[in-house]
Amino acid sequence: MEIGQRIRELRAAQAMSQDDLAARVYVSRQTISSWENGKTYPDVQSLLLLSDIFDVTVDSLIKGDVDTMTETIDRDVQTMKRLSYVMTVFILLMVAALIWLSVQLGVWDWSLEQTVPTAVLALVLWGVAMFAEVWADRIKRDHDLITYQEILSFWHGEPVDRDTERGRRERLIPRWMRVIRTIGMALIAAAIGAFVGYWGASLAEMLLG
């Protein structure tokens, strides 16, 4: 990956630190490090900013790396899309399992021992959804994607505008807090599923007498 070496050389020529460059391109220092070490590639918007900062053409930055860049970014886009679908499907299945669990407990009056398989199934479904989320989060971190609009732009192959009010605000939040927020949203979805299941089971019990 020649582009990483060129970014490092151009940055050093201007006596800029990775933090300095990251601030001007609106990405994290870790993203700059990933570019320079050949782990990931800058997107279109970042390339335009880099060319302006270093006063070079985009062609001179990506010369020799165009095909590999396209393949790498396309692969990450498709992987992130599939992971998002997997996460959505498994969360919905988990909610369905929790509703089924509520029916078993509330309508059929099963013992806790009898509902263990359903509870384990719900837990496994939640675990798969979280695994998909962690994997997708790694891709988002590699490409420094924070807001929903940035993710959509990345999906559609459009320039990613990180210099927005929300983007700047989100980047001030520590990553561990964003992870906790994501897990919290999944737990809220599970709680809603359990509530809906309990309410449905209670209603069914009333109707059935």
ABEGO torsion letter per residue (X at the ends): XAAAAAAAAAAAAAGBBAAAAAAAAGBBAAAAAAAAAGABBBBAAAAAAAAAAAGBBAAAAABGAAAAAAAAAAAAAAAAAAAAAAAAAAAAAAAAAAAAAAAAAAAAGBBAAAAAAAAAAAAAAAAAAAAAAAAAAAAAAAAGBABAAAAAAAAAGBBBBABBAAAAAAAABBAAAAAAAAAAAAAAAAAAAAAAAAAAAAAAAAAAX
